[in-house]
Amino acid sequence: MRNLALCTCEKVIIDKQGAHSLINLILNAEIQHVGEIPPNAVSSSQWFIYVMWVPAPEDVGEKFEEFFQIYWPDGEKFFEGSLEFTQPDESVQQVSYSLIGFPVGQIGNLRILTWLDKRGNRVSDVIETNIRVKHPPQQVASTVPAT
């Protein structure tokens, strides 16, 4: 299997034929806040990791396990999960992984990694993407004295 795409987005819609539509790709996350944000803060947002794999003829009928890892900007692991699928034919395989909770507490790059295993052995490269988390300066309301 060869990786064709790794994207993060707000939503994935899957139609009856299995085609995936990606809604609002997430490349940057600007976190508006009042006061301090704890470094382990997580929003309650749902978001998705989307991956597309191109199979080789020998992949048809094989069972794969796709692994996902997400790391905070400081390098600590935020999340790890996996999904299994069997490659039914030579069509492109689309995999979407839904997550509840978006890590907002640290400024910098969230690292999202994925790869495929078959029978307990890694059979793809480790693919990586990033989401840049920013905490813009707080807007201070100006006060004008009444006259």
ABEGO torsion letter per residue (X at the ends): XBBABBBBBABBBBBAAGBBBBBGBBABBBBBBBEBBBAABBBABBBBBBBBBBBBAAABGBBBBBBBBBBBAAGBBABBBBBBBBBABABBBBBBBBBBEBBAABBEBBBBBBBBBBGGBBABBBBBBBBBBBBBBBBBBBBBBBX
